[in-house]
Amino acid sequence: MTQITLVQGDITEQRVDAVVNAANGSLLGGGGVDGAIHRRGGPEILAECRRLRASHYGKGLPTGRAVATTAGRLPARWVVHTVGPVYRADDYPERAALLASCYRESLRVAVGLGARTVAFPAISAGIFGWPLEDAARIALAAVTEAAPDLDEVRFVLFGADAYRAFERALG
Protein backbone atom coordinates (compact mmCIF):
# COMPACT_ATOMS: atom_id res chain seq x y z
CA MET A 1 0.00 0.00 0.00
CA THR A 2 1.29 3.42 -0.95
CA GLN A 3 2.32 5.63 1.94
CA ILE A 4 1.04 9.22 1.66
CA THR A 5 3.19 11.78 3.44
CA LEU A 6 3.03 15.54 3.85
CA VAL A 7 6.10 17.77 4.00
CA GLN A 8 6.32 21.52 4.34
CA GLY A 9 9.25 22.54 2.20
CA ASP A 10 10.84 23.01 -1.19
CA ILE A 11 9.89 20.49 -3.89
CA THR A 12 13.19 21.08 -5.69
CA GLU A 13 15.06 19.54 -2.74
CA GLN A 14 13.16 16.24 -2.65
CA ARG A 15 15.14 13.03 -3.17
CA VAL A 16 12.47 11.01 -4.97
CA ASP A 17 12.22 9.18 -8.26
CA ALA A 18 9.79 11.68 -9.80
CA VAL A 19 8.98 15.28 -8.94
CA VAL A 20 5.72 16.63 -10.35
CA ASN A 21 5.87 20.10 -11.84
CA ALA A 22 2.80 22.33 -11.78
CA ALA A 23 3.72 23.51 -15.27
CA ASN A 24 2.21 26.04 -17.59
CA GLY A 25 0.93 24.80 -20.91
CA SER A 26 3.94 26.04 -22.87
CA LEU A 27 6.27 23.66 -20.96
CA LEU A 28 8.89 26.40 -21.18
CA GLY A 29 9.04 27.48 -17.54
CA GLY A 30 7.19 30.14 -15.65
CA GLY A 31 6.65 31.28 -12.09
CA GLY A 32 6.01 29.45 -8.84
CA VAL A 33 6.81 25.72 -8.75
CA ASP A 34 7.40 25.68 -12.52
CA GLY A 35 10.02 28.42 -12.37
CA ALA A 36 11.73 26.89 -9.33
CA ILE A 37 11.99 23.47 -10.98
CA HIS A 38 13.40 24.92 -14.19
CA ARG A 39 15.90 27.14 -12.34
CA ARG A 40 17.19 24.43 -10.00
CA GLY A 41 16.99 21.63 -12.57
CA GLY A 42 18.99 23.55 -15.14
CA PRO A 43 18.93 23.76 -18.92
CA GLU A 44 18.51 20.01 -19.49
CA ILE A 45 14.84 20.20 -18.45
CA LEU A 46 14.12 23.12 -20.75
CA ALA A 47 15.91 21.40 -23.64
CA GLU A 48 13.70 18.30 -23.28
CA CYS A 49 10.60 20.47 -22.95
CA ARG A 50 11.54 22.25 -26.19
CA ARG A 51 11.89 18.87 -27.93
CA LEU A 52 8.42 17.88 -26.67
CA ARG A 53 7.00 21.15 -28.02
CA ALA A 54 8.69 20.53 -31.38
CA SER A 55 7.22 17.01 -31.64
CA HIS A 56 4.06 15.95 -29.81
CA TYR A 57 2.98 19.14 -28.06
CA GLY A 58 3.29 21.92 -30.63
CA LYS A 59 0.33 23.73 -29.12
CA GLY A 60 1.46 23.03 -25.56
CA LEU A 61 0.53 20.41 -22.99
CA PRO A 62 -3.25 20.22 -22.50
CA THR A 63 -4.68 20.87 -19.04
CA GLY A 64 -5.03 17.66 -17.04
CA ARG A 65 -2.38 15.75 -19.01
CA ALA A 66 1.17 14.83 -17.98
CA VAL A 67 4.52 14.21 -19.66
CA ALA A 68 7.99 13.43 -18.29
CA THR A 69 11.48 14.83 -18.82
CA THR A 70 14.82 14.41 -17.17
CA ALA A 71 15.20 16.03 -13.75
CA GLY A 72 18.46 17.69 -14.77
CA ARG A 73 20.26 18.84 -11.64
CA LEU A 74 17.39 18.08 -9.26
CA PRO A 75 17.94 15.24 -6.76
CA ALA A 76 15.23 13.24 -8.58
CA ARG A 77 15.34 11.02 -11.66
CA TRP A 78 12.47 12.59 -13.59
CA VAL A 79 10.19 15.59 -13.69
CA VAL A 80 6.57 14.86 -14.56
CA HIS A 81 5.01 18.05 -15.94
CA THR A 82 1.27 18.57 -15.62
CA VAL A 83 -0.89 21.60 -16.33
CA GLY A 84 -3.51 22.36 -13.73
CA PRO A 85 -6.69 24.30 -14.41
CA VAL A 86 -7.19 27.90 -13.39
CA TYR A 87 -9.91 28.07 -10.72
CA ARG A 88 -13.25 29.43 -11.85
CA ALA A 89 -16.46 28.76 -9.98
CA ASP A 90 -18.67 29.05 -13.08
CA ASP A 91 -17.52 25.70 -14.52
CA TYR A 92 -16.29 24.08 -11.32
CA PRO A 93 -17.19 20.42 -12.05
CA GLU A 94 -15.22 20.35 -15.31
CA ARG A 95 -12.24 22.14 -13.76
CA ALA A 96 -12.26 19.92 -10.65
CA ALA A 97 -12.20 16.87 -12.94
CA LEU A 98 -9.20 18.35 -14.77
CA LEU A 99 -7.41 18.96 -11.47
CA ALA A 100 -7.99 15.35 -10.41
CA SER A 101 -6.75 14.25 -13.83
CA CYS A 102 -3.45 16.06 -13.21
CA TYR A 103 -2.77 13.76 -10.25
CA ARG A 104 -3.96 10.57 -11.96
CA GLU A 105 -2.06 11.26 -15.20
CA SER A 106 1.10 12.24 -13.32
CA LEU A 107 0.96 8.98 -11.38
CA ARG A 108 0.35 7.01 -14.58
CA VAL A 109 3.40 8.60 -16.23
CA ALA A 110 5.59 8.14 -13.13
CA VAL A 111 4.61 4.48 -12.72
CA GLY A 112 5.27 3.95 -16.44
CA LEU A 113 8.82 5.22 -15.91
CA GLY A 114 9.34 2.83 -13.00
CA ALA A 115 9.12 5.42 -10.23
CA ARG A 116 8.58 4.15 -6.68
CA THR A 117 8.49 7.58 -4.98
CA VAL A 118 6.66 10.65 -6.31
CA ALA A 119 6.55 14.20 -4.90
CA PHE A 120 3.64 16.50 -5.75
CA PRO A 121 3.10 20.20 -5.14
CA ALA A 122 -0.39 21.56 -4.49
CA ILE A 123 -1.31 21.81 -8.18
CA SER A 124 -3.34 24.92 -9.14
CA ALA A 125 -3.35 26.20 -5.54
CA GLY A 126 -0.91 29.05 -6.21
CA ILE A 127 -1.23 31.59 -9.00
CA PHE A 128 -4.06 29.55 -10.58
CA GLY A 129 -6.20 30.47 -7.57
CA TRP A 130 -7.61 27.11 -6.46
CA PRO A 131 -8.83 27.34 -2.83
CA LEU A 132 -6.41 25.35 -0.65
CA GLU A 133 -8.97 23.24 1.20
CA ASP A 134 -10.62 22.12 -2.04
CA ALA A 135 -7.29 21.59 -3.82
CA ALA A 136 -6.15 19.35 -0.94
CA ARG A 137 -9.37 17.34 -0.96
CA ILE A 138 -9.23 16.78 -4.73
CA ALA A 139 -5.51 15.90 -4.67
CA LEU A 140 -5.78 13.34 -1.88
CA ALA A 141 -8.95 11.79 -3.30
CA ALA A 142 -7.39 11.44 -6.78
CA VAL A 143 -4.21 9.84 -5.43
CA THR A 144 -6.15 7.50 -3.16
CA GLU A 145 -8.57 6.48 -5.93
CA ALA A 146 -5.71 5.91 -8.39
CA ALA A 147 -4.22 3.50 -5.81
CA PRO A 148 -0.77 3.36 -7.41
CA ASP A 149 1.61 0.62 -6.35
CA LEU A 150 4.31 2.97 -5.07
CA ASP A 151 6.41 3.17 -1.95
CA GLU A 152 5.46 6.79 -1.29
CA VAL A 153 3.45 9.69 -2.62
CA ARG A 154 4.72 12.83 -0.94
CA PHE A 155 2.92 16.17 -1.01
CA VAL A 156 5.51 18.92 -0.67
CA LEU A 157 3.69 22.01 0.46
CA PHE A 158 5.06 25.50 0.36
CA GLY A 159 3.94 27.27 3.51
CA ALA A 160 2.09 26.46 6.68
CA ASP A 161 -1.38 27.24 5.27
CA ALA A 162 -1.02 24.66 2.50
CA TYR A 163 0.42 22.10 4.90
CA ARG A 164 -2.49 22.56 7.33
CA ALA A 165 -5.07 22.32 4.52
CA PHE A 166 -3.60 19.01 3.34
CA GLU A 167 -3.27 17.76 6.92
CA ARG A 168 -6.98 18.45 7.51
CA ALA A 169 -7.93 16.74 4.22
CA LEU A 170 -5.78 13.72 5.05
CA GLY A 171 -7.06 13.51 8.64
N, C-alpha and C positions, 0 to 999 in steps of 0.2 A: 504494500500500500504506500502510495506517495505521501511523503511528509510535507506539509505546508508550513512554512515558517515566515515570520515577519521580521524585518530588519529596518531600523531607521538609519539611513546612510546614503552613500554615494554608489549608484549602480555601476559606475565605471571601475570600482575597486573590487568587484565581486569575483572570486575565484570559483567559477562555475563552467560547465561545458558551453552553455548558451546564454547570452544576455539578450533580452528583448529590448529593441529600440522603439520608442513611441515616435515613429518617423513622420515626416511630412510626405505627401504623395510624390514629390519630385525625386525622393531618395538621395538628394544632394546635400543633406545637412540642413540645419535650421537652428532654432533656439531650444531652450530647455534640455530635456534628456537627449534629444537628437543631436543638438550642438555639442553637448558634453561627450557623447559617445564618439562623434566624429573627431573632436579635438584630441581626446585622449587616445583613441584608437589609431590615429594617424592617417596618412594618405592612402594606405592600402584599402581601407574601407571605402573611401570615396572612389577609388579606381574601380573596384568591383561594382559599386552602385552605378557608375557611369556605363560599364559594360552591360549591366542589366537594362538600363535605359535605352542603350543602343540596340538591344536585341528584343527581349520579350515585353518590356514595359516602356515603350516609346512615349506613351501618354501618362506615364507615372504608375505607381502602385495603387490599385483601387482600395478604397476604404474597406476594412474588414479582412483583407488578404494579408499574407505574410510571405517573405522571401528571405533567404539567408546569404550572408557574405562571411568572409574572414572576420576575425575580431582584431586584426592588426596588432597593435601594441597593448590591447586590453589583456588582463589576466584570465581571459576566457578563450574558448576555441572558435566560437562562432558568434556572430550577431544576427539575430532574427529581427528583421525590420517589419513593422506592421503599422498601418495607418488607421488611427482611431477617428471616430466621427466627432465633429464639433457638436456640442450640446445645443439642442433647440427643443423646447417643450412642444412646439406645434406638430412635430412628427416623431414624438418620443418612442413609440414602439419599434419603428423601423431603425432608428438610431441606436436604441438599446440592443437590438438584435445584431447590429454591426459591431458594437462594442464587445459583445460576447463572442462574436466571430473572431475578433482580433486575438483573443486568448486561445480559443480552440485551434485556429489556424497556426498560430505561433507554436503551440504544443505539437501539432501535427508535423510541422516542418522540423522542429527540434528533435522529435523522436525519429523522424526519417533520417536525420544526420547521425543518429546514434547517441544523442545527448542523454545523460542520466541526471543532470542537475540543470535547472533553468531559473534564471532571475528575471522577474518582471518589474517594471515601474507601474505606477498607477496610470494606465493609459487613458488619455483624454481628460484627466483631472487637473491639468495645468492650464495652459493657455487656451485649450479647447473648451474650457469652462464647465466640464461635467461636475456636478455636485459630488463631493467626496464620499458621503455616505452611500449614495446610489452607485457610484463607480466601484466602491469596495464590494458592495453586495453583488453586483453583476460579475465582477472579476472572480470572486471566490466561488460563486455558483457555476460559472463557466468552467473553471478549472476542476471543480469537484465533479461536475457532470461529465466532463471529458474523460475523467478517470485514467490519466496516462500512467503507464508503468514506468515511473521514474523514481529515483532515490529522493529527490527533493524538488519542490517548486517553492522558490523564495520570492516574496514580494519585498522589494527594496524601496522604501518610502522616504521621500525627501521631506523632512519636517515632522514635528510632533503631531500636528493636526491630521495629516494623512495616516500616520502610524495608528493613532487612536481610532480613526474611522475604520481602518482595516481590522484592528483588534476587536472592535465592537461587532463588526460583521462576522468575524471568525468565531467569536464567543457564542 
